[in-house]
Amino acid sequence: MNQSPQDNIIPFVAQQRLPFTIRIVDDAHALLQAVHIRHAAYARHVPALARLLSAPEAGDHDAAAAVLLAESRLDGEPLGTMRIQTNQHHELAIEQSVALPQWLRQRRLAEATRLGICTGGIGRVVKTFLFKAFYQYCRRARVDWMVIGARSPLDRQYEALLFQDVFPGRGFVPLAHAGNIPHRILAFEMATADARWRQAEHSLYGLFCRTHHPDIDLRIAEEAGAARVQPARPPVRIAAEA
């Protein structure tokens, strides 16, 4: 029997307020704020791809996607963003470029893309809590595996979070939805997350699993959780893997 991501979870024992909020975008203005911080972040690191990200994308309006926006509690300034897409209605964006192995294909999946944060120390903090929001979203949506494509050296950060290689020994794969920049494909099992972080005495375990952050508001995700995301049936593949 498959273990639920909700099983063996230790309840929150502390509460902490943040100097920013994280919410799911639900209006045009908020989406433009997310696009602004996304474009600025990509322009610093991958300017060729940033040129394609100056306006909202089709993926931002996907019924199986959620755009997260972090905003300063002081002045409402956008500080960071991430887009989460599940395979509720169709394959993940990453599957445009690579066929996932059988052990992932018929599972409930969620992919994080378009991560962008502001500069400075606050940006690093925002990044950590955007990932916590991703983790919480996946728990509420009953996702089995989180999937990401990470370019070097960002892949090491996910490896430190106990993500595993989807294709051990294969290396980096060019991704069409990321400007054909080579990315390492990594996955994270939700059902065992709490136990693995706890056993590893991971530095973020207390923050992610034992501390409630009311400034992370994912109430829109409750509907996705109630629907219990179902994996899309993959179409018949004709071409070889990218």
Beta strands, then each sheet from edge to edge (+ up, - down):
strand 1: 14-15
strand 2: 20-24
strand 3: 65-72
strand 4: 78-86
strand 5: 109-117
strand 6: 145-150
strand 7: 164-165
strand 8: 173-175
strand 9: 181-189
strand 10: 211-212
strand 11: 216-217
sheet 1: 1+ 10+
sheet 2: 7+ 9- 6+ 5+ 4- 3+ 2- 11-
sheet 3: 7+ 9- 8+
end
